């Protein structure tokens, strides 16, 4: 059951990490990964255009974000190509037909330990930053901004370059 799984509890913010023997990088913040700005696609981008953009820019995946800033999911090059080849979608269909809408988010202030727990089950995490915004009436609201996409390779690269043995 998930509620007795410490890694699930840590990943979902219900338990702070109590592991005794942690690696040196466990409590370092995600912001230290120095991620590059992500390529973001709007929901109306066609599958064909998404494939072209991802290939041209050298990306395997990109978040799909509505104009409102709501994160809808992730589109991957391989899933898009596979879906088109299988006939499940047309090149002209919007990328929303091929997005992964189940994804994990992590904040810049979260630890690499929490990220490590997420990456044990997920191929990537979307790095978000909450920002207060004001509308024309002076009303404020919190908006999540996509800051990056992080993979296990990003974490491994950071750890290997900064190994403190």
HUWOUR-V560030 format. One record per residue. N is the residue number from 1. RES is the residue in three letters. SS is DSSP state (2 for helix, 1 for strand, 0 for the rest). PHI is phi in whole degrees, 0 to 359 (NA if undefined). Layout:
n=N res=RES ss=SS phi=PHI
n=N res=RES ss=SS phi=PHI
//
This chain:
n=1 res=UNK ss=0 phi=NA
n=2 res=UNK ss=2 phi=296
n=3 res=UNK ss=2 phi=290
n=4 res=UNK ss=2 phi=252
n=5 res=UNK ss=0 phi=263
n=6 res=UNK ss=2 phi=302
n=7 res=UNK ss=2 phi=295
n=8 res=UNK ss=2 phi=295
n=9 res=UNK ss=2 phi=297
n=10 res=UNK ss=2 phi=294
n=11 res=UNK ss=2 phi=303
n=12 res=UNK ss=0 phi=264
n=13 res=UNK ss=0 phi=77
n=14 res=UNK ss=0 phi=268
n=15 res=UNK ss=0 phi=214
n=16 res=UNK ss=0 phi=276
n=17 res=UNK ss=0 phi=295
n=18 res=UNK ss=0 phi=241
n=19 res=UNK ss=0 phi=298
n=20 res=UNK ss=0 phi=287
n=21 res=UNK ss=0 phi=256
n=22 res=UNK ss=0 phi=257
n=23 res=UNK ss=0 phi=293
n=24 res=UNK ss=0 phi=301
n=25 res=UNK ss=0 phi=269
n=26 res=UNK ss=0 phi=306
n=27 res=UNK ss=0 phi=263
n=28 res=UNK ss=0 phi=289
n=29 res=UNK ss=1 phi=281
n=30 res=UNK ss=2 phi=304
n=31 res=UNK ss=2 phi=300
n=32 res=UNK ss=2 phi=288
n=33 res=UNK ss=2 phi=289
n=34 res=UNK ss=0 phi=51
n=35 res=UNK ss=0 phi=289
n=36 res=UNK ss=0 phi=279
n=37 res=UNK ss=0 phi=300
n=38 res=UNK ss=0 phi=281
n=39 res=UNK ss=0 phi=275
n=40 res=UNK ss=1 phi=242
n=41 res=UNK ss=1 phi=251
n=42 res=UNK ss=0 phi=275
n=43 res=UNK ss=0 phi=298
n=44 res=UNK ss=0 phi=278
n=45 res=UNK ss=0 phi=298
n=46 res=UNK ss=1 phi=285
n=47 res=UNK ss=2 phi=301
n=48 res=UNK ss=2 phi=297
n=49 res=UNK ss=2 phi=294
n=50 res=UNK ss=2 phi=299
n=51 res=UNK ss=2 phi=300
n=52 res=UNK ss=2 phi=300
n=53 res=UNK ss=2 phi=296
n=54 res=UNK ss=2 phi=299
n=55 res=UNK ss=2 phi=293
n=56 res=UNK ss=2 phi=298
n=57 res=UNK ss=2 phi=271
n=58 res=UNK ss=0 phi=77
n=59 res=UNK ss=0 phi=252
n=60 res=UNK ss=0 phi=266
n=61 res=UNK ss=1 phi=206
n=62 res=UNK ss=1 phi=205
n=63 res=UNK ss=1 phi=290
n=64 res=UNK ss=1 phi=253
n=65 res=UNK ss=1 phi=233
n=66 res=UNK ss=0 phi=290
n=67 res=UNK ss=0 phi=304
n=68 res=UNK ss=0 phi=289
n=69 res=UNK ss=0 phi=101
n=70 res=UNK ss=0 phi=291
n=71 res=UNK ss=1 phi=279
n=72 res=UNK ss=1 phi=270
n=73 res=UNK ss=1 phi=157
n=74 res=UNK ss=1 phi=237
n=75 res=UNK ss=1 phi=248
n=76 res=UNK ss=1 phi=243
n=77 res=UNK ss=2 phi=300
n=78 res=UNK ss=2 phi=294
n=79 res=UNK ss=2 phi=294
n=80 res=UNK ss=2 phi=294
n=81 res=UNK ss=2 phi=298
n=82 res=UNK ss=2 phi=298
n=83 res=UNK ss=2 phi=295
n=84 res=UNK ss=2 phi=292
n=85 res=UNK ss=2 phi=298
n=86 res=UNK ss=0 phi=283
n=87 res=UNK ss=0 phi=82
n=88 res=UNK ss=0 phi=285
n=89 res=UNK ss=0 phi=220
n=90 res=UNK ss=0 phi=260
n=91 res=UNK ss=0 phi=304
n=92 res=UNK ss=0 phi=279
n=93 res=UNK ss=0 phi=293
n=94 res=UNK ss=1 phi=290
n=95 res=UNK ss=2 phi=298
n=96 res=UNK ss=2 phi=298
n=97 res=UNK ss=2 phi=281
n=98 res=UNK ss=0 phi=234
n=99 res=UNK ss=0 phi=277
n=100 res=UNK ss=1 phi=272
n=101 res=UNK ss=0 phi=261
n=102 res=UNK ss=0 phi=251
n=103 res=UNK ss=0 phi=210
n=104 res=UNK ss=1 phi=257
n=105 res=UNK ss=1 phi=248
n=106 res=UNK ss=1 phi=219
n=107 res=UNK ss=1 phi=268
n=108 res=UNK ss=0 phi=299
n=109 res=UNK ss=0 phi=273
n=110 res=UNK ss=0 phi=288
n=111 res=UNK ss=1 phi=274
n=112 res=UNK ss=2 phi=294
n=113 res=UNK ss=2 phi=297
n=114 res=UNK ss=2 phi=296
n=115 res=UNK ss=2 phi=300
n=116 res=UNK ss=2 phi=301
n=117 res=UNK ss=2 phi=296
n=118 res=UNK ss=2 phi=297
n=119 res=UNK ss=2 phi=286
n=120 res=UNK ss=0 phi=292
n=121 res=UNK ss=0 phi=245
n=122 res=UNK ss=0 phi=247
n=123 res=UNK ss=0 phi=282
n=124 res=UNK ss=1 phi=202
n=125 res=UNK ss=1 phi=225
n=126 res=UNK ss=1 phi=268
n=127 res=UNK ss=1 phi=273
n=128 res=UNK ss=1 phi=239
n=129 res=UNK ss=1 phi=227
n=130 res=UNK ss=1 phi=277
n=131 res=UNK ss=1 phi=225
n=132 res=UNK ss=1 phi=277
n=133 res=UNK ss=1 phi=234
n=134 res=UNK ss=1 phi=239
n=135 res=UNK ss=0 phi=265
n=136 res=UNK ss=0 phi=297
n=137 res=UNK ss=0 phi=271
n=138 res=UNK ss=0 phi=86
n=139 res=UNK ss=0 phi=284
n=140 res=UNK ss=1 phi=254
n=141 res=UNK ss=1 phi=206
n=142 res=UNK ss=1 phi=267
n=143 res=UNK ss=1 phi=232
n=144 res=UNK ss=1 phi=270
n=145 res=UNK ss=1 phi=254
n=146 res=UNK ss=1 phi=283
n=147 res=UNK ss=1 phi=260
n=148 res=UNK ss=1 phi=177
n=149 res=UNK ss=1 phi=236
n=150 res=UNK ss=1 phi=240
n=151 res=UNK ss=1 phi=240
n=152 res=UNK ss=2 phi=299
n=153 res=UNK ss=2 phi=295
n=154 res=UNK ss=2 phi=298
n=155 res=UNK ss=2 phi=294
n=156 res=UNK ss=2 phi=298
n=157 res=UNK ss=2 phi=298
n=158 res=UNK ss=2 phi=299
n=159 res=UNK ss=2 phi=297
n=160 res=UNK ss=2 phi=290
n=161 res=UNK ss=2 phi=286
n=162 res=UNK ss=0 phi=244
n=163 res=UNK ss=0 phi=307
n=164 res=UNK ss=0 phi=253
n=165 res=UNK ss=0 phi=295
//
